[in-house]
Amino acid sequence: MKQVFKVKCTRNDLFRIKPATGVLDYNQTLTIVLIYRGGQERIPTEEKHHFGIYHIPAPEGCTCEGAWAEHHGPPQGEIKLRVVWD
């Protein structure tokens, strides 16, 4: 069964996610690029940031946006990736 995913972050002005949403077949993999935008006087190391990846089952023939619009309740799966500044 296909899965619909979305990736969110704590501050969209600091990070860019490509692609932020999509539909994947069973056992399909995808590279998601997480980009620090910069532009700040200093890196916000004192702030805690993370990326959240969420997924739900995708009804047959649906779009990513349509699947999330029809879904009620928590996602089927979720993982949070903490940002670590070096």
N, C-alpha and C positions, 0 to 999 in steps of 0.2 A: 504494500500500500504506500502511496506517495505521502510525503510529509511537507507541510508548509512551515517555513521558519522566518523569524525576524530577529535582528540583532539591534539592541539598544545600548546606549551609553549614558553615563551620568551627566555629561556636558557636551551638547552638540557643537558648541562654539570652539571646543578644544579638539574634538576628534571627528574624523570622517570614516564612514564604514561603506565598503564597496564589495559586493552588493549588500544592502541592508535587509532585503527580503527576497524570498524565492520559493520555488517548489522543487523538491528532490525526490527521485525514485528510490525505492528500497536499495540499500547498499551503495548508492551513488555518493561520491564525495565532491566537495567544492572548496576552493580556496577563497577565504574572505580576507580582504586587506583592511587593516586597521591603521589609520594615518593620524599622527599627531600634527595638527595644523600649525602650531607655533604662533608667532606674532605677539606673544606676551613678553614683558620685560624679563621675567624669570619663569622657569618651569614651576608649576604649582605642586611642589613635592609635599607640602604640608596637608594638602587635600587628599581625601581618599576617593579614588575613581575605580569604576569597574565597567565591564561590558557584560550584558546579559544576552544569552542566546536562548530563544524559546521556540518550541515546535508543537504542532498539532496535526492530526490526520487531515489529509486533503481529500475532500469529496471528488469523485471522478469528474473531470472536465472543468474544474473550478479554477479561478485565478487566485493568486496569493491574497489580494485585498478582499476578495469575496469570501474566502475561507475564514479569514480573521473576523470579518463583519458578521458571519453567521455563527461563529463560535461563542459559547457562553461558558463561563467558569474558568478555572485555572488552565494553563497550558498542560499538555501531556508530559512534556519534559522541559527542563530548564537547567542551565548551568551558568554560573557567574565567574568571570575571569577578572581577577584583580590587576590593576595597573601598578607596576613596580617601576619607579624611576631610578635609573643608574647614572 
